[in-house]
Amino acid sequence: MKKLKIILEMIKFEHTVFALPFAFLGAILGSLVVTGNWPSVYQWIWITLAMVGARSAAMSLNRVIDAKIDKKNPRTAERAIPAGLISYFEVSLFIILSFALLFFSAFQLNMLAVYLLPIAVFFLVIYSYTKRFTWLCHLVLGTTIGIAPLGGWVGATGSLSWEAFMLFIGVAFWIAGFDVIYATQDAEYDSNVKLFSIPSRFGLAKALKIARGLHFISFTAMAGLVLVTPLGWIYFIGVLIAGGIMFYEHTLVSPDDLSKVNVAFFTMNGIISIVMLAFTIGDLLL
């Protein structure tokens, strides 16, 4: 149990809150758009387990793939693997079990979820490598987590539609934007060791402007769902609140003061995902 606790701390298991509410949102919205009904309890359970498996595998892989980089970076040198708190074998076993949970859960849902698994797994694996060769790595991470609402939609309906991709765009650009903000902490280090990121490529000031642009696209896509789905004014209030939180997030950081990056990254974004799910459910129930 001690090793499991270390792994869960290493992968920040509690940050599943970023993506899981959007997987639920995709499931709810997809089910209502396609069938006119809410997802079943059976679907809720397996979508949740699939998301837990996917994120656990992805974050564990990230820690393994980046272990040597993390060891050289003063900010990350104390993470579990570079600090010697856990072995590669133990993390690898956890990765295998996490992928097994993802695959088994997909099989319990529908065959389209199974057929699309290779795409999901590709992004879960590749995003950890992208900062080695492109500053677009933030958009790849956004795409990876943006698959969560698509997965929820597919899991609940066994189908995909263009409305689902509007939700995907909203989540993908939201994630990419706050990943740019998070990456500002390592801009100097990344530049020195030839790792790629928007902050190391364009500088802190331009990077924060790019993050604002990404969040504007996210806000527009989220708001646009009102026009093409059963969602109405209560949901739109949730979008406005989420937009306000994103705006506040950007007031917390500047090129001269990055001390509140973790507040902007973790606290604010956890609130956004929960707000969006709560107002979506509220809109559809009332």
LUMSE-103710 format. One record per residue (C-alpha): x, z, y; residue number from 1; residue in one letter. Coordinates in steps of 0.5 Angstrom, whole numbers, m for minus. Layout:
N
+-------+-------+-------+-----+------+
:     u :     w :     v : seq : type :
+-------+-------+-------+-----+------+
:     X :     Z :     Y : NUM :    a :
...
+-------+-------+-------+-----+------+
***
This chain:
286
+-------+-------+-------+-----+------+
:     u :     w :     v : seq : type :
+-------+-------+-------+-----+------+
:     0 :     0 :     0 :   1 :    m :
:     6 :     1 :     5 :   2 :    k :
:     8 :    m6 :     4 :   3 :    k :
:     1 :    m9 :     5 :   4 :    l :
:     1 :    m4 :    11 :   5 :    k :
:     7 :    m7 :    14 :   6 :    i :
:     5 :   m14 :    12 :   7 :    i :
:    m2 :   m13 :    16 :   8 :    l :
:     2 :   m11 :    22 :   9 :    e :
:     7 :   m16 :    22 :  10 :    m :
:     1 :   m22 :    22 :  11 :    i :
:    m3 :   m18 :    27 :  12 :    k :
:    m9 :   m18 :    22 :  13 :    f :
:   m13 :   m15 :    28 :  14 :    e :
:   m12 :   m21 :    32 :  15 :    h :
:   m17 :   m25 :    27 :  16 :    t :
:   m22 :   m23 :    32 :  17 :    v :
:   m19 :   m29 :    36 :  18 :    f :
:   m22 :   m34 :    31 :  19 :    a :
:   m27 :   m31 :    27 :  20 :    l :
:   m32 :   m31 :    32 :  21 :    p :
:   m31 :   m38 :    33 :  22 :    f :
:   m32 :   m39 :    26 :  23 :    a :
:   m38 :   m36 :    26 :  24 :    f :
:   m41 :   m39 :    32 :  25 :    l :
:   m39 :   m46 :    29 :  26 :    g :
:   m43 :   m44 :    22 :  27 :    a :
:   m49 :   m41 :    26 :  28 :    i :
:   m49 :   m47 :    31 :  29 :    l :
:   m48 :   m52 :    25 :  30 :    g :
:   m53 :   m49 :    21 :  31 :    s :
:   m59 :   m49 :    26 :  32 :    l :
:   m57 :   m56 :    29 :  33 :    v :
:   m57 :   m59 :    22 :  34 :    v :
:   m62 :   m55 :    18 :  35 :    t :
:   m66 :   m51 :    23 :  36 :    g :
:   m64 :   m45 :    19 :  37 :    n :
:   m59 :   m39 :    20 :  38 :    w :
:   m53 :   m39 :    15 :  39 :    p :
:   m55 :   m35 :     9 :  40 :    s :
:   m51 :   m28 :     7 :  41 :    v :
:   m48 :   m32 :     2 :  42 :    y :
:   m45 :   m37 :     7 :  43 :    q :
:   m43 :   m31 :    12 :  44 :    w :
:   m39 :   m28 :     6 :  45 :    i :
:   m35 :   m34 :     4 :  46 :    w :
:   m34 :   m37 :    11 :  47 :    i :
:   m31 :   m30 :    13 :  48 :    t :
:   m26 :   m29 :     7 :  49 :    l :
:   m24 :   m37 :     8 :  50 :    a :
:   m22 :   m35 :    15 :  51 :    m :
:   m18 :   m29 :    13 :  52 :    v :
:   m15 :   m32 :     8 :  53 :    g :
:   m13 :   m38 :    12 :  54 :    a :
:   m11 :   m34 :    18 :  55 :    r :
:    m7 :   m29 :    13 :  56 :    s :
:    m3 :   m35 :    10 :  57 :    a :
:    m2 :   m38 :    17 :  58 :    a :
:     1 :   m32 :    20 :  59 :    m :
:     5 :   m30 :    14 :  60 :    s :
:     8 :   m37 :    14 :  61 :    l :
:    10 :   m37 :    21 :  62 :    n :
:    14 :   m30 :    20 :  63 :    r :
:    18 :   m33 :    14 :  64 :    v :
:    19 :   m40 :    18 :  65 :    i :
:    21 :   m37 :    24 :  66 :    d :
:    25 :   m31 :    21 :  67 :    a :
:    32 :   m33 :    23 :  68 :    k :
:    30 :   m35 :    30 :  69 :    i :
:    26 :   m28 :    31 :  70 :    d :
:    32 :   m25 :    29 :  71 :    k :
:    36 :   m28 :    34 :  72 :    k :
:    31 :   m27 :    40 :  73 :    n :
:    31 :   m20 :    43 :  74 :    p :
:    24 :   m20 :    44 :  75 :    r :
:    22 :   m21 :    36 :  76 :    t :
:    28 :   m18 :    33 :  77 :    a :
:    25 :   m12 :    30 :  78 :    e :
:    19 :   m16 :    27 :  79 :    r :
:    19 :   m14 :    19 :  80 :    a :
:    23 :   m19 :    16 :  81 :    i :
:    29 :   m20 :    21 :  82 :    p :
:    29 :   m12 :    21 :  83 :    a :
:    29 :   m12 :    13 :  84 :    g :
:    23 :    m8 :    13 :  85 :    l :
:    20 :   m13 :     8 :  86 :    i :
:    23 :   m18 :     3 :  87 :    s :
:    22 :   m26 :     3 :  88 :    y :
:    19 :   m25 :    m4 :  89 :    f :
:    14 :   m20 :    m2 :  90 :    e :
:    11 :   m24 :     4 :  91 :    v :
:    11 :   m30 :    m1 :  92 :    s :
:     7 :   m27 :    m6 :  93 :    l :
:     2 :   m25 :     0 :  94 :    f :
:     2 :   m32 :     2 :  95 :    i :
:     0 :   m35 :    m5 :  96 :    i :
:    m5 :   m30 :    m5 :  97 :    l :
:    m8 :   m32 :     2 :  98 :    s :
:    m8 :   m39 :     0 :  99 :    f :
:   m12 :   m37 :    m7 : 100 :    a :
:   m17 :   m34 :    m3 : 101 :    l :
:   m18 :   m39 :     2 : 102 :    l :
:   m19 :   m44 :    m4 : 103 :    f :
:   m23 :   m40 :    m8 : 104 :    f :
:   m28 :   m39 :    m2 : 105 :    s :
:   m28 :   m46 :     0 : 106 :    a :
:   m30 :   m48 :    m7 : 107 :    f :
:   m36 :   m43 :    m7 : 108 :    q :
:   m39 :   m46 :     0 : 109 :    l :
:   m39 :   m54 :    m1 : 110 :    n :
:   m35 :   m60 :    m4 : 111 :    m :
:   m34 :   m62 :     4 : 112 :    l :
:   m30 :   m56 :     5 : 113 :    a :
:   m26 :   m57 :    m1 : 114 :    v :
:   m24 :   m64 :     1 : 115 :    y :
:   m22 :   m62 :     8 : 116 :    l :
:   m18 :   m57 :     5 : 117 :    l :
:   m11 :   m61 :     5 : 118 :    p :
:   m12 :   m63 :    13 : 119 :    i :
:   m13 :   m55 :    14 : 120 :    a :
:    m7 :   m53 :    10 : 121 :    v :
:    m3 :   m59 :    13 : 122 :    f :
:    m4 :   m56 :    20 : 123 :    f :
:    m3 :   m48 :    18 : 124 :    l :
:     4 :   m50 :    15 : 125 :    v :
:     6 :   m55 :    20 : 126 :    i :
:     5 :   m52 :    27 : 127 :    y :
:    10 :   m47 :    26 : 128 :    s :
:    15 :   m52 :    25 : 129 :    y :
:    13 :   m56 :    32 : 130 :    t :
:    17 :   m52 :    37 : 131 :    k :
:    23 :   m55 :    34 : 132 :    r :
:    22 :   m62 :    36 : 133 :    f :
:    16 :   m62 :    41 : 134 :    t :
:    13 :   m58 :    47 : 135 :    w :
:     6 :   m60 :    45 : 136 :    l :
:     7 :   m55 :    40 : 137 :    c :
:     2 :   m51 :    44 : 138 :    h :
:    m3 :   m56 :    43 : 139 :    l :
:    m2 :   m56 :    35 : 140 :    v :
:    m3 :   m49 :    35 : 141 :    l :
:   m10 :   m50 :    39 : 142 :    g :
:   m12 :   m55 :    34 : 143 :    t :
:   m10 :   m51 :    28 : 144 :    t :
:   m14 :   m45 :    31 : 145 :    i :
:   m20 :   m50 :    33 : 146 :    g :
:   m21 :   m52 :    26 : 147 :    i :
:   m24 :   m45 :    25 : 148 :    a :
:   m31 :   m47 :    28 : 149 :    p :
:   m30 :   m54 :    24 : 150 :    l :
:   m29 :   m50 :    18 : 151 :    g :
:   m35 :   m45 :    20 : 152 :    g :
:   m40 :   m51 :    21 : 153 :    w :
:   m37 :   m55 :    15 : 154 :    v :
:   m38 :   m48 :    11 : 155 :    g :
:   m45 :   m47 :    13 : 156 :    a :
:   m48 :   m55 :    13 : 157 :    t :
:   m43 :   m59 :     8 : 158 :    g :
:   m43 :   m64 :    14 : 159 :    s :
:   m39 :   m65 :    21 : 160 :    l :
:   m42 :   m68 :    27 : 161 :    s :
:   m40 :   m70 :    34 : 162 :    w :
:   m43 :   m63 :    37 : 163 :    e :
:   m38 :   m60 :    32 : 164 :    a :
:   m32 :   m63 :    35 : 165 :    f :
:   m34 :   m61 :    42 : 166 :    m :
:   m34 :   m54 :    40 : 167 :    l :
:   m27 :   m56 :    37 : 168 :    f :
:   m24 :   m58 :    44 : 169 :    i :
:   m27 :   m52 :    47 : 170 :    g :
:   m23 :   m47 :    42 : 171 :    v :
:   m17 :   m52 :    41 : 172 :    a :
:   m16 :   m52 :    49 : 173 :    f :
:   m17 :   m45 :    50 : 174 :    w :
:   m12 :   m43 :    45 : 175 :    i :
:    m7 :   m48 :    47 : 176 :    a :
:    m8 :   m45 :    54 : 177 :    g :
:    m6 :   m38 :    53 : 178 :    f :
:    m1 :   m40 :    48 : 179 :    d :
:     3 :   m43 :    54 : 180 :    v :
:     2 :   m36 :    58 : 181 :    i :
:     5 :   m33 :    52 : 182 :    y :
:    11 :   m37 :    51 : 183 :    a :
:    13 :   m36 :    58 : 184 :    t :
:    16 :   m29 :    56 : 185 :    q :
:    21 :   m34 :    52 : 186 :    d :
:    22 :   m39 :    56 : 187 :    a :
:    29 :   m38 :    58 : 188 :    e :
:    31 :   m36 :    51 : 189 :    y :
:    28 :   m43 :    48 : 190 :    d :
:    31 :   m47 :    53 : 191 :    s :
:    38 :   m44 :    51 : 192 :    n :
:    37 :   m45 :    44 : 193 :    v :
:    34 :   m52 :    44 : 194 :    k :
:    27 :   m50 :    42 : 195 :    l :
:    21 :   m53 :    45 : 196 :    f :
:    15 :   m51 :    49 : 197 :    s :
:    12 :   m52 :    56 : 198 :    i :
:    15 :   m47 :    60 : 199 :    p :
:    22 :   m48 :    57 : 200 :    s :
:    21 :   m56 :    59 : 201 :    r :
:    17 :   m55 :    66 : 202 :    f :
:    19 :   m48 :    68 : 203 :    g :
:    14 :   m42 :    69 : 204 :    l :
:    10 :   m45 :    75 : 205 :    a :
:     9 :   m51 :    72 : 206 :    k :
:     7 :   m48 :    66 : 207 :    a :
:     2 :   m44 :    68 : 208 :    l :
:    m1 :   m49 :    72 : 209 :    k :
:    m2 :   m53 :    66 : 210 :    i :
:    m5 :   m47 :    62 : 211 :    a :
:   m10 :   m47 :    68 : 212 :    r :
:   m12 :   m54 :    67 : 213 :    g :
:   m12 :   m53 :    59 : 214 :    l :
:   m17 :   m48 :    60 : 215 :    h :
:   m21 :   m52 :    65 : 216 :    f :
:   m22 :   m57 :    59 : 217 :    i :
:   m24 :   m51 :    55 : 218 :    s :
:   m29 :   m49 :    60 : 219 :    f :
:   m32 :   m56 :    61 : 220 :    t :
:   m33 :   m57 :    53 : 221 :    a :
:   m36 :   m50 :    52 : 222 :    m :
:   m41 :   m51 :    58 : 223 :    a :
:   m43 :   m58 :    55 : 224 :    g :
:   m45 :   m55 :    49 : 225 :    l :
:   m52 :   m53 :    53 : 226 :    v :
:   m53 :   m61 :    54 : 227 :    l :
:   m53 :   m63 :    46 : 228 :    v :
:   m55 :   m57 :    42 : 229 :    t :
:   m61 :   m52 :    42 : 230 :    p :
:   m56 :   m47 :    46 : 231 :    l :
:   m59 :   m45 :    53 : 232 :    g :
:   m58 :   m41 :    59 : 233 :    w :
:   m56 :   m34 :    56 : 234 :    i :
:   m51 :   m38 :    52 : 235 :    y :
:   m49 :   m41 :    59 : 236 :    f :
:   m48 :   m34 :    62 : 237 :    i :
:   m43 :   m32 :    56 : 238 :    g :
:   m39 :   m39 :    58 : 239 :    v :
:   m39 :   m37 :    65 : 240 :    l :
:   m37 :   m30 :    63 : 241 :    i :
:   m31 :   m33 :    59 : 242 :    a :
:   m29 :   m37 :    65 : 243 :    g :
:   m29 :   m31 :    69 : 244 :    g :
:   m24 :   m28 :    64 : 245 :    i :
:   m20 :   m34 :    63 : 246 :    m :
:   m19 :   m34 :    71 : 247 :    f :
:   m18 :   m26 :    71 : 248 :    y :
:   m13 :   m28 :    66 : 249 :    e :
:    m9 :   m32 :    70 : 250 :    h :
:    m9 :   m27 :    76 : 251 :    t :
:    m5 :   m23 :    71 : 252 :    l :
:     1 :   m27 :    71 : 253 :    v :
:     6 :   m31 :    76 : 254 :    s :
:    13 :   m34 :    75 : 255 :    p :
:    15 :   m28 :    78 : 256 :    d :
:    12 :   m22 :    74 : 257 :    d :
:    10 :   m23 :    67 : 258 :    l :
:     9 :   m16 :    65 : 259 :    s :
:     2 :   m17 :    64 : 260 :    k :
:     3 :   m23 :    59 : 261 :    v :
:     1 :   m18 :    53 : 262 :    n :
:    m6 :   m16 :    57 : 263 :    v :
:    m7 :   m23 :    58 : 264 :    a :
:    m6 :   m26 :    51 : 265 :    f :
:    m9 :   m20 :    47 : 266 :    f :
:   m14 :   m16 :    50 : 267 :    t :
:   m17 :   m22 :    55 : 268 :    m :
:   m18 :   m27 :    49 : 269 :    n :
:   m20 :   m22 :    44 : 270 :    g :
:   m26 :   m20 :    49 : 271 :    i :
:   m27 :   m28 :    50 : 272 :    i :
:   m29 :   m30 :    43 : 273 :    s :
:   m33 :   m24 :    42 : 274 :    i :
:   m37 :   m25 :    49 : 275 :    v :
:   m38 :   m32 :    46 : 276 :    m :
:   m41 :   m30 :    40 : 277 :    l :
:   m45 :   m25 :    42 : 278 :    a :
:   m48 :   m29 :    48 : 279 :    f :
:   m49 :   m35 :    43 : 280 :    t :
:   m53 :   m30 :    38 : 281 :    i :
:   m57 :   m27 :    44 : 282 :    g :
:   m59 :   m34 :    46 : 283 :    d :
:   m61 :   m37 :    39 : 284 :    l :
:   m65 :   m30 :    38 : 285 :    l :
:   m69 :   m30 :    44 : 286 :    l :
+-------+-------+-------+-----+------+
***
